[in-house]
Amino acid sequence: MNRGAGWSFIRLWTILVYIFMFLPVAVVVLLSFNSSEFGAFPMSGLSFRWFVELANNEAILRAFRTSMILGALTALISTTIGVLASLALIRYKVPGQNLISTILIAPILVPEVVLAVALLLFLNALSINKSFALLLAGHVIFTLPFVILVVQARLVSIRRDVEEAAMSLGANPVQTFFSITLPLLLPAVLAGGLFAFTISFDDITGTLFWKPGGVETVPTQIFAMLRNSISPEINALGTVMIALTVGLPLLGLAIARRMSASSGG
Amino acid sequence: MSTVKLTDIEKRFGDYVAVHRMSLEMPEGGFVTLLGPSGCGKTTTLRMIAGLLDPTEGEIEIGGKRVNDVPIHKRNLGLVFQNYALFPHKSVADNIAFGLKYRGVGKSDMARKVKDALELVQLPHVGERYPRELSGGQQQRIALARAIVIEPDVLLLDEPLSALDANLREDMRVELKRIQERIGVTTVFVTHDQSEALALSDQIVVMSAGKVEQMGAPEEVYNTPASEFVAKFLGASNIVEAQCTGRDGSSMVLETPDLGRFTLPADRGPKVTGPGPVKLVLRAEKIALSATKPANDDVSHGARVETVDYQGQAARYFIRLGDLQLQAINMIDGRPHAEGSQVTASFRPSDCTVLPA
């Protein structure tokens, strides 16, 4: 086989893989702009009708609000705990360091269903009822590993002597953290927070187990709607979700890159 | 400006003794160098003075006050690191002003002090820039400016020149000495580079394997090494096994199979108490090679040049003298001795040091 043909084949194959991966997504996005009642091709006309209906659907708006609040709180709590845990693990000698590190990262490795059921059973055993706080706790457990991995990687690259220099100049450890370590860590903290938000916003498996009755997040709302009928509204909602979950991390990455460029990496 | 006094300090990490019991007094305004190979405990000692490590035993006093329990940020020290450790997210001026903020210095005072510090390190126009926009040498000057602008009681320098290239290092060495003399701050300097230590210090503390090998003025440490380690670490030395066959108050007699018998002043071997085996330290640059036998009382023997290491203004020769191989460093007068040529190697007994075997 000559070189040209080989590369053409690889190129073709790559395109096919991309089509396989992204065609369904593209269909959802396209159909969300379809004016017809029935989600099928050929499209009958271009319209924002379903987005308008989405904006008028109380249940969806409520779910959206819940998801936003849940995501934001998850991101906030996860990054706070994640930063503190990373500091402890990287900057101080903690007994059982490796074990703690593994346990914190473990939720990535354990299947989500197992984790979801385990937490639920655990709280049942303690006779604690399902609540929004429990849902939040579940999401934090879930997103923490991502935050820790991102923050730790950055923290390792911040030289200890920079912090020591700050302390020698009169900053106490807390002042050193806020004036030196945190600003240098910020790109990773933001990236970790966005990860956490996106994962939380996207999550359905754990959420289905943990959510108290009557509370719906966007994914569980879509799931519930799908059980009744396939409304074109779902396409519109899907498009919004895609925009958010793809757009936010990209935005975050761009910010992180700019910030780390201006802080000398 | 303050004295620094270490009394019986020791640092252990588990069973490992990083710094063995040592005491050290640094005079006000003095420039003391902790010199030794990596792992000798010099940086550990510096970090204990800085408050970045707690001594396992002993007392640390700065300006007559015990500081063992004073955390680093309250010790009022200037600390300069090998890798500059500038704050990458702050401008040069903000880097220098950092320590002033914690000292309640007013805005206008601060601007003036930052400006003065920048002028002191001869970089008056870089205040607005960021550290990454400066060269290594410039960054180290800023680090120095940041450390001295707070008027520290003690300036601690941890291999500050080691990350710079050779030429720059010598310039910075001169610069550092100038600034230190100008502000007169007590300075503790850590290095593994003997030429930095010799050029800068009032006092050198040579350390090896966590122990102090010798303390003294540069000339003293260089000319009268107290141990074989010091003799080998500073400059190039020949260590020759010898017998001391006699010693009285003013002189001692040494004998070796290849160098014969000669007499030297007793103070060249203060640690040698009586007859017995000793080690003779013969500095490479104290052995003069010449084509003809010199007409003086120096010990001289015929030798053969085995290898010549040409260094421009000087040459290092490896010569054979009976069973001994010695190195000799001589300025080149005309042209260097050729390999294989016969020369006369001579040295003055009073230039030697004698150590107990």
Boltz contact constraints between the chains, C-beta under 6 A:
constraints:
  - contact:
      token1: [A, 161]
      token2: [B, 81]
      max_distance: 6.0
  - contact:
      token1: [A, 161]
      token2: [B, 85]
      max_distance: 6.0
  - contact:
      token1: [A, 162]
      token2: [B, 85]
      max_distance: 6.0
  - contact:
      token1: [A, 164]
      token2: [B, 52]
      max_distance: 6.0
  - contact:
      token1: [A, 165]
      token2: [B, 85]
      max_distance: 6.0
  - contact:
      token1: [A, 167]
      token2: [B, 72]
      max_distance: 6.0
  - contact:
      token1: [A, 167]
      token2: [B, 73]
      max_distance: 6.0
  - contact:
      token1: [A, 168]
      token2: [B, 72]
      max_distance: 6.0
  - contact:
      token1: [A, 168]
      token2: [B, 77]
      max_distance: 6.0
  - contact:
      token1: [A, 168]
      token2: [B, 79]
      max_distance: 6.0
  - contact:
      token1: [A, 169]
      token2: [B, 98]
      max_distance: 6.0
  - contact:
      token1: [A, 169]
      token2: [B, 99]
      max_distance: 6.0
  - contact:
      token1: [A, 170]
      token2: [B, 73]
      max_distance: 6.0
  - contact:
      token1: [A, 170]
      token2: [B, 99]
      max_distance: 6.0
  - contact:
      token1: [A, 170]
      token2: [B, 102]
      max_distance: 6.0
  - contact:
      token1: [A, 171]
      token2: [B, 73]
      max_distance: 6.0
  - contact:
      token1: [A, 171]
      token2: [B, 102]
      max_distance: 6.0
  - contact:
      token1: [A, 172]
      token2: [B, 73]
      max_distance: 6.0
  - contact:
      token1: [A, 183]
      token2: [B, 89]
      max_distance: 6.0
  - contact:
      token1: [A, 263]
      token2: [B, 88]
      max_distance: 6.0
  - contact:
      token1: [A, 263]
      token2: [B, 89]
      max_distance: 6.0
  - contact:
      token1: [A, 264]
      token2: [B, 88]
      max_distance: 6.0
  - contact:
      token1: [A, 264]
      token2: [B, 132]
      max_distance: 6.0
